């Protein structure tokens, strides 16, 4: 029998009046963070709604579907995007439902699996889609389109799978990224603008661990999510990081509590609503959680046959910022500048003569090299790179030996301009107040065998 209890919200801060659940039947399978199987694509999953504190069974919203999961609510609280399959064996697609009358329509029709949709401002949505081509090999990339599915555009171009998308209040997209190449399974949280520009790491998952849920923002500037201590079978806990300093503020909120946690939803009361189970033989149910005291509170809802793997309120909320785009389809390249490739941590090669020094860079593609380039005396480089092509950079010494190598993939959207302090700098390091020597010259075209590109000019005058 299902269990209902009232959310203990303050008199002036009522809890959500309607909750939308993603429920998974039986035992949860071993998740595959590259393909999404048993993690984002859950066979037999359903979406239902409950009214906290009201007795009775939940109402299933997706009874016409074989499987449905991970909805996202529109800013006016009236509609719901979700991924689903009508019949077993078909690819997962993106749908939208009117929450008032239950009518639904297909937004994306594709031969490939699609999941994790989210609303964007200005009549657009994002979602992840399985993509197989020479650029990304075989990975789930993020796509953007209009509400009706038109104007479909790919916005990520690295050989990595992106799942569990969410849109931050500042308008950027946050996704869980898992590398396909050169090392499978290397995972991080990536943040980018909705047009795919300025893609960067927000949070590095500890080695051997993995993020197992979509992230959510709290009203006091925290980001909370569930993380597994082991990729497949370790204890799962609720993690908090600061929006302003995500790489250095990790707090495990549930390390001292027994059982597993696989999702956390911030409430207006500054508490969390979490999916928790006491032991592997139990199903995940909803509980209140107090992050200030790191204590598990009242049970809210449970079902003996289903795991609650995600919950969201069906209510109006503040629309994220509508960020402008610098992408220009008439431009075929992007520009990237590095101030000093020999910066390590907070230390610049201009401040120290110890350790090996790099004097060249090699730009690597997915299956080939794009060329070897000399950097300037101050360690800077300035490149014009073909847009929407993934690349990595490794540093070489005068003899061509590898000094260090970046495993992170980069890509530049058409007309994008990016800059970095160094190749292995501390992420919080700001550039020195000097003009890099490289920007005093024209950028070097990459791949280096290309000597001319006919396009609209993108260099700064």
N, C-alpha and C positions, 0 to 999 in steps of 0.2 A: 504494500500500500504506500502511496506517495505521502510525504510529510510536508505540511505547510506550517510556517511560523511567521510572525510579523517582524519586519525589519525594525530594529530599535532606533529609529531616527528621532532627532530632536524635534520639539514642537514647532519651531520656526524653520526647520530644514527637513521637510518631508522626503521620504525615500521615493524611488521610482514607482509609479503606479502600475506599470506594465513592463515585464521583463521578457526578452526574446532569448531562447536557449538553443544552443546546438547540442543535440543529444546523440551519443554513440552507443549502439547496443552491445551487450555482452562484454567479453574481454577485449581490451584495446590491443591491436596488433603491434608488432615491433615497427616503429616509425622509420621511414626512409626520407631523410632530409634533402636528398638530391632529386628524387622523383616525386615526392609528396605522398606516396602511397602510405596508407594507415596514419597519416598525419594531417594532410589537407584534403586528401581524397579518402573518405571513410565510408566503406560499404555499409548501407543500411542506416546511415545517419539521417536525422530528421531535425526540422526546425519547429519549435513549439513556443507557445506563450503562456505565461502564468501571471496572475495578479497576486503579489505578495500579501499574505495574511488571509486570503480568501480560500476556504476549503474547496476541495474538488480536484479532479484530474486536470492536467494541462491540456490546452487545445492545440492539436497538431496543425500547423499551417501548411505543411508540404506533403500531405497525404497522397497527392497524385504523383509523387516522385519516388523512384527507387531509393535515391540518396540525395540529401541536401544538407549544406553546412555553411557556417561562417558568414552570417548576414552582416550587412552594414546599413544603418538607418539614415535616411535623408535628414537634412538640417531642419526641416519643418516637422519631422517626426511622423510623416504620413506614409512614406514608402520605404521599401526594404530591398536592397540588392542582395543577391545570394548566388552561390554556385550549386549546381545540381545536375543530376541525370534522371531522365524520365524512365528509361528502361535499362536494366542491367547490361553491361557491355558497351554502352554508348559513351562517348566522351563527355566529360563534365563541361557545362556551359554556364554562361552568366544570365541570370534572370532578374526581373524586378517585380515586386508585389505591392499592390495597394493594400495597406494594412487595415483600411476601413471596410472594404468589401471582399478582400481575399483574392481578387482577380490578379492574374500574373501574365507576364509577357516575356518572351525571349529577347535579350538584348544582344547577345553574341552567339552566332551560329558558326562553328568552326569544326574542322576535323580533328583538332587537337584539344587536349584537356586545358580548361581554364578555371581559375579559382581566385579566392581572396579579392573580391571587388570592393572598392570604396568610392564614395562620392567625392568629387572635387567641386570647387566653385565654378561658376560660369557654364553650367550645363555639361560637365564632363565627368567621366569616371576613369579609374585605373583598375587594372587587374593583372594577374599573372597568367601567362600562356606558355605551354610547352612549345619550344622552338628548336627545330633541327635544321642547321645550315652550316656552311664553312666558317662563319664568323664566330658563333657561340658553341658549335659542335652539337650538343644535345642538352639543353638547359631550359629552365622556366624563366622567361624574360618578362619584364613589366611593360604593359601596353597602356595607351591612353586613347579614349574615343569620346564621342558625344553620347548623350543619353540614348539615342536611337541606334547606337552601334556604328554610325558612320564616322568618317575621318579617322580611321584606325591608324595609330602610329606606335611603333616600337620605341621605347625610351631607354632601355638598358641594353648594353652591347658587350658584356663581358661573358666569358664561359663560366657562369655561376648561375645557380637557381635562386630565384627571389620568391619568397612566400611571406605569408602573414603581413600583408601590406596594411598600413594605417596612415592617416593624414594628420600631421601635427597641427597645433593651433597656429603656428607660424606659416603654414601653407606647404611645408615640405613633406615629402613622402618618406616614411620609414619602413624598411623591409628587412627581413632576415635573409641573409645571403650566404650560400654555401658553394664553395668553389668546385668546379668540375675539373679544371686544370690549373696549374701543373700537379697540384696535390688535391685529391678528392677529400671532401669533408671539412676543409678549413672554413670556419663559420664566423660571421660577424654581423652586426647590425649596420646597414648602410642607409644613409640619408641623402636625399637628392631633391632637386626641384621637380615639379610635375612634368617638365619638358625633358628631363633626363640630364640636365646640366648640373655641375657642381656635385657630382656623386662622390661621397666621402664616407669614411668609417666614422660611426658615432660611438660604437661600443664593441670592444674585443671580448669575445666569449673566452673564458678560461680554457686552457688546453684540456681536451678530453670531455668537455661539456658541450651542451647545445641549448639554444633557446627553443622552448617547446610551445610557445603561445604567441599570439599577437600582443604588442605592447600597448599600454594605455597611459595617458597623461593624467596626473592629479592636478588639483587646482592650486597647489603650492609649489609647482615647478618640478615635480618628480616624474619619472617614467618607470612604470612597474610592469613586470612580465614574469613568466615562469621559466626556470632554467633547470636542466637535468645535469646532475653531477657526472653522469656517464652518458654517452651518446644514445645507448639503447636501454639501459636498465638501472641507472643510478637513481639516488633520491632526488626528487623534484621539489624545488623550493621557489618561493616568491622573492624576486630580486628588485631592488630599488636603485636607480641612479639619478643623479641630478641633471636636469636639462642643460644647465649652464656649464657643467663640468662632467660630462658623462664618462670619461675615461678613467677618472680617479675618485669616483664617489660610490662605488659599488657597495651595497649593503645587502646581506642575506637576511631577510626579515623572518624566516621560518626555520633557520638551521637548528634551533633548540627544540623544535616541535616534532613529534612523531608523525609518520604518514607522509603522503605526497600531495603536492599542490600543482595544478596544471593551468590555472588562469587566475587573474586578479582584475577586478573592475573597481575603480575608485568611485566612492559615493560622496554626496555633498556633505556628509557628516565627518569627512576626513578619515572614515573607515574604509575598508575594502570588502567587496563581496568576492569570495574565493571558491574555486572548485577544489575540493579536498577529499581524500580518502584516508582512513586510519590504517589500512593494510592492503596488500595486493589482492586479497580475496573480496574486498569491498568495491562498491561502485563509487565514482566521484559524485559528491553532492555539493550543494551550495551552503556556505557558512559565512557569517560575519567574521571579520578579522580586524583587530586593532593594531595598526602598524606602530603606534607610539609605544605600546606596551608589549608588542610582539605576542599577542595572545589571540587564540581562536575563540570566537564567541558563539552565538546562537546558531543552530541549524536553520536554514531558510527553506530548502526544498531538496528532496532526494527521491529517486526512483530505483527500485530493486533491479530493474531490467536495463536501465540506461545510465551511462556516464554523462554528466554535465561537463562538456569540454570547453564551452564558452558561453558567456552571458552578456547581453547589452540591453540598456534601457530603450524603450520605444517612446521617445519624447523629443521635443524640440530642443536644440542646443545651438551654441554660437558657431557660425560658419567660419572656417579657417580663412586666413588671408588669401587673396587671389593674387598670386605672384606673377609679375610680368615675365615674358619669355624673350631671351636674346637669340633664339634659334631662327636662322634665316635659311630657308630651303634653297635659295639661289647660291648659297655658299657651300663649297665642297670640303672645307677644312675648318680646323680650329687651331687656336694658338695656345702654347703652354710655355711658361718661363720658370726656370729654377734659379735661385740666387746663388747656391753653393752646394754642389753634390757631395762635398766632404763634411758637411755638418752631421754630427752624430749627437743625438740628445740635444743638449743646450750648447754644445761646444762646436765652434767653427774652425775650419782649417786655418783661418787667418789668425787665430788665437793660440794655436798649438802646432808644434812640429813633430809631435810623436804620432806613431801609428802609420799604417800604409795610406798613401794618398792616391786618389784616382784622378786621372787626367782625361779620360774618355768615357763615353757612355755607349752602350749597345741597346738599341730599341728592338724589343722582341715581339713578334706577333704570335698567334696561336700555334703555328706549325713552321715558322721560318723567322729569320732575322730581317728587320727593316733597315739595318745599317749600323755602322760604327762611326761615331762622331767625336771629334776633339772638342773639349769644353774650353772656355776662356781661362785666363790666368787666375781669375778670382773664383773659378769653379762654377761659373754660371753657364746656362745654355738657354736658347730661345728657338722653339721649334714650331713649324707649321705642319700639322698632322692631318692626314685624310680623316674626315669625320666618320663617326659610327664604326670605327675599327678598334678592337681591343688591343692594348699593347702594355708591355711591362718594360722597365728600365733596369739595367744592371751596370755597375761602375767597373771600369777597367783601369789598370795602371799603364805605365809607358810601355811595358812588355806585352800587353794584351791579356794579362792575368786578371781574373775576376777578384775584385776587392770586396764587394758585397752585391747582393742581388735582392731586388724587391719582388715579393711574391704577389703583391697587390696588382690587380688589373685596373687600368685606366681606359677611358674613352672620352672623346670630345665630340659634342654635338656640332652641327653646322653653325659656324660663327661664334662658337663658345671661346672664351678666353679665361685661362686659368693660370695661377701662379702658386709656387710653393717655395718654402724657405730652403729645404734640402731634400735629399732622398731618404734619409733616415732620421729626420729631426724629431724632437719631441712635438707632439701634436699641438701643444699649447704655446710653442715658440712663435714669436712675432719676428718679421724680417728686420735686419739691421737697416739703419737709415743711410743707405747708399744705393747708387744706381748700378745695377749689374752691367758688366761690360758687354754682355751678349745682346742686350736690348738696344745698344747703340748701332747694331748692324741689322740687316734684314734677317728674318727667321730662316732656319735651314729646313728644307722640305723633307718630310718623312712619309713614305720610304725614300731613301736617298737616291735611288735610281731614277726618280721622277725629277725632272729639272724645271718643268713649267706646268702650271695648272690654270686653265682658263676659267675664271670665276670672278664674282664681285670682290673687290679688294676688301680685306679684313684687317690689314695692318693699321695701327694707330699712326696718324700723321704727326 
